[in-house]
Amino acid sequence: MNHLEFSFGEAVWEQAIAGIAPGGEMDGVQFLAMMEPESEENMEAALSMLDEKDILLTVDALGDFAASADSAVRLRLEKELVKQGNLPQGLTENDPLRLYLEEIAALPACGDAQILAEQYAQGDEAVLPQLTNLMLSRVAEAAFALAGRGVLLLDLLQEGGLGLWQGILSFQGGEFEAHCDRYVKRSLHRALILQAREFGVGQKMRQAMEDYRSTDEQLLADLGRNPTLEELAEALHMTVEETTVVAEMLETARRMHLAKQEPEPEEEELAQTQAVEDTAYFQMRQRIADLLSNLDETDTQLLTLRFGLEKGLPMSAEEVGKIMGMTADEVTAREAQALSKLRNEE
């Protein structure tokens, strides 16, 4: 096993969250990978820190997952019923989710939420039941949007209800529905993240990062060039989209590792350079950079873009072709010729 050269120490999650502006967002899968080795106590502390800064954990990259075969069947059913617009009618009459949704639908919901919220903020607690009833349909909509994502709808509705309650109690002015929607979404996403942690998503992502790093270096050695995302995806038996997520997280983790070292300002550039030179991948890039003076301007630009020699982010043949007015095949062919020239110069 090729172990990653960085590690997520105790303070890394604090640094990561501190670096996000209040009201911002953080990728939920990245958060899970970062918190995977941490204790439950630290997990709770991290979630509390996110809440204090009103940072939303995004869950788009989580995809659908299930903790067990039984829950997988139910999650698929709920997702399909939501897609069909057939809730609660598509459930049996005594299904707990159907009963709950019918109960919500039967609640009196009239009035203007914004006006009622302002009355409540001014101390009129009598409007609280009416205000809550008005907002429950929005909780259901938010929960339905996450159907099939690892947490049963009934649990999501309950979590969303707690988020709504927190939103109502914390309202001090402004746009009430947007304020509560944020609290509801935060609560729902937190439920998904905690379930994904139990499911081992963070551990799986860290393993995927290990595999990506090892495969990237092996393909570089075999091909004599940066492997494309498509080649990496094929070797890893993953989709291009999944491979892209892992690559982005690997780069983020490397930057976090460098930030953790806290070098002196005058030593920062040297420290970062040394960190990347420790891998075969970046050693190859350095060798190419040293030899570029032997190539013409076009080949120099092409290899600089392909290997990310200026900004550290390699580009695909398609991306380079768009910049240089070539097809992807022309870029690949010219790259091979340029690399052949460099090998003859070594």
N, C-alpha and C positions, 0 to 999 in steps of 0.2 A: 504494500500500500504506500502510495506516495503522499506523505502527510503535508498539509498546507503549512506554509511558513509563518502564517499569522495565527493568533489565537484570540479568542474573545475573553479577555480578562474581566474581572469583577466590575471595573469602572467603565468598560466600553459602552455599555448600554446607556449609562448616564451621559457620556459624552455625545453619543449619537442623538439622543433625545434633546439634549441641551442645544444642539446645533440646528434644530428645526424651529422655525419661527412660530409663535403662538397662533393657533388657528390653522396650522398647516396639516400636512399629511405624511404618513410613513408607510412604506410597503409592508403589509402584514407578513408575507413570507420571509422577507428580510428580517423583520423583527423576530419571527419564530426561530430562524437559524441563529440569530445573535443570542437569543435567550435560551437556546436548547440546553446548554450545560449549567444554566443558573438554577438556583433553588426556587421553590415555590414562594418563599418570602421575597426574594429579589424580583420574581415575576410580578407579584402584587405591587411591589414598590414601583416597578417600571410602569405598570398600568396606571397607577395613581399619578405618577409624574406626567403621563400622557394626558390624563383627564385634567390635571391642573393647568396644562398649557393648551387645552382644547385641541389636541392633535388627534386626527382621525387615522386609525389603522385601516388601510385599504385592503380589500379582500378579493380583488379581481383575479389575482394570480393563484388563488387557492384552488379554484375549480371545484368540481363536485367530489365529495369524498364521504365515506361512511365508516363508522367505528365497528360495525358488525354486518353480517349478511342480512339479518332481520331489519335492521335500521335502513340498509341500502334499498330494500324492497319498498319500505314505506316512503323513503325520501324520493325515490323515482316516481311513486304514485302521486305524491303531493306536487312535485314539479310538473307532472303531466296535467294534473287537474288545474293548476294555476295557468298553464299554457293554454288550456282549452277554455278557461274562464268558467270552470264548472265546480267552483267551490261556493258553498258547502254541499251542493246538491249531489255531487259525485261520491260522497261518503255515506256510509251506512247511517241509519237514523240515530243510533246510540253512540256514534263515534264521538269521543271527547272534543276533537277539533271542530266537528260540525256543531255540536251543542254550544261551544264557546262562540263561534262565529254567529250563530243564530241569536245568541244572547246579546252580542254587540249590536247586531242589526235591529234588535227590538228596543234598544235604549232610545229614549227621546233625544234627538239631536237637532236643536234649533237655536238660532241666535248667531251673532257675529263673534267669532273667536277673538279677534283683535280687541273689540270693545270689552268683552268679558275679561280678557287678560289684563287690560288696563285697569278695570275695576278691581280685579284681584290684587294687582300690584299696589293699589292704593288702600288695601286693607279690607276689601269686601270678600270675606271667605265664603259667603253664601253662594257665590257663583261657581265655586270650585267643581261640584258634581256636573253641572251643565257644561262647563268648559272641558272637563275631562271627556265626557260623552262625545262632544263635538270632535275631539281629536283622535279618538280611537280608530276611526276609519283610516286615518293617515298612518297609524302604526301598522294596521293590517296591510296596507299597500307596500310599506317599506319591508315588512316581513315576507310578503309574497315575492318580492324581487329577489330574495335570497333562498327561495325554495330549492331543495335538493342539495344544499351546500354543506351538509354535515350535521346540521341541527334541525330537529323536527319543528314544524311550523308552530305547534302549540307552545313549545319552549321559546321559540323566537318571539311569539306574541307576548308572552309573559315578560321576557327580557325587554322588549320594546315598550311595554307598559311601564316598567320601572324607569326606563329612560325618559318617557313622556312625563312621568311624575317629577323627576328631577328637573326637567326643562320647565315645567310649570312653576315649581317652587323657586327656581333661580331667576325667573323672568323679572327684569327691572325696567323694561322699556325696549322700544325698537319693534322690529317685525316679529311678531309672536310665533307664527307658524314656522318660519325659517329657523327661529331659535330652537323650537321644540324638535323640528326635524333633525337638527344637528345632534341633539341629545339622544334621540331615538336611534339614529344611525350609529352613533358611537357605542351605544349599548348593544345593538345587534351585532356589530362587527366584533366587539369584545367577546361575545358569546361564541362566535365562529372561531375566533383565534384560540380561545381556551380549549374548544373541542378539537381543533386541529393540533394543538400541542399534545393532547392526550393521544391523538391518532398517530403522532410521531412525524408530523410534517417537517418540523424543524430539523430533526435528525436525518430525515430523508434528503432534505435540501443540502445539509452539510456533506452528506455522502456524495450527492450529485456534484457538488463543487470539487470534492477530491477527485472524482472520476473525470470531470472536465479538465482539470489541471493536468492530470496524468496523460489523458488522451491528446490534449493540445500539444504537449511536449513531444509525445511519440510521433504524432503526425508531422510535426515540424521537422523532426529528424529524418523521417521517411521521405517526405516530399521536398525538403529543402526550401520550403516557403511557408508562409502562414496558411494554415488550413482554412477553408471557407466554413461558414456556419453550417452549410449543407453537409459538408464532409464530416464535421464534428458531430452533427446530429445523427448521421448515419452510423458513425462509429460508436456513438453512445446509445444507439437505439432509442432516440428521443425525437420529438418534432423540432422543427426549426424554432418555433415559438418558445418551447420549453428550454431549448439550448440558449436562446437569447437571454431569457430570464436568469439562467445560471451564470452566464458570462457577466451580465450586469452586476449581479450580486457578488461575484468573485472580485470584480474591480472595486466595488464599494467596500468590501471587507478589507481589501489591501490598503485602500486609502485610510480606513479607520485604524488599521494596524500602524500605519505610518504616523497618523495623528497621535496615537497613544504614546509613541516614543517621545513626544514633546521635545524635539531637538531645538537648540538655540537657533535664532533666526539666521545667523551667518552659516550654520551647519545644516540647515534644513535641506537645501538643494543637494548637498553631498550625501546626506542620509537617505533621501529618496532614490538617488541614483544607485547607491550601493544596494538598496533593498531590491530593486528590479534586476540588477545585474546578477543576482544569485540564482536565476533560473536560466535554463538553456534557451528558453524563448527569447528573453531579452538580450542574451549574449549573441544570438544570431542577428537580432536587429542592430546591435552595436557594430558587429563585423560588417554588416552591409553599409551602415552609415559611414564607416571609415573608408570604404572602398568606392563610394559614390563619385568621387572626383575623377574616376577613370571612365565614367559614362557620359553620354551627351545629355543635354538639358531635358529632353523628353523622357529618357529612361530614368534619369534622376528623379524627376517629378513623379513618374509612375510608381517607382519603388518607395518613394517617400510616403505617398498616399497609401499604398497597399500595406506597408509595414507600420504605418503610424509613427514615423520617425520624428515628426514635429510635435504632434499633440498627444501621442501615446495611444491613439485609438485606430487600429487597422481598419481599412475600408474593404468592402467586397469589390470584386471585379466590375460588377454592375455600377456601383457608386463611383469608382474611378473612371469608368467609361463615360458617365454623364458629365464629369468635370472636364475630361480631356477630349471629348468628342469622338469616342471610340465605342465599338461594341464590346460586350463582355469577353467574347472569344478573342478579339484583337488584343485586349488588355492581357488576357492570360498568355497568349502566344508571345507578346512582346516581353512580358515579365519573365517567362522562361528563357528567352534569348538574353535578357539583361543579366539574369542570375548566372547563366552559363559564362558570360563574359567575366563576371566577378570571380567565378571559380578559377578561371584561367589566370586571373591576376593574383590569386592567393599563393 
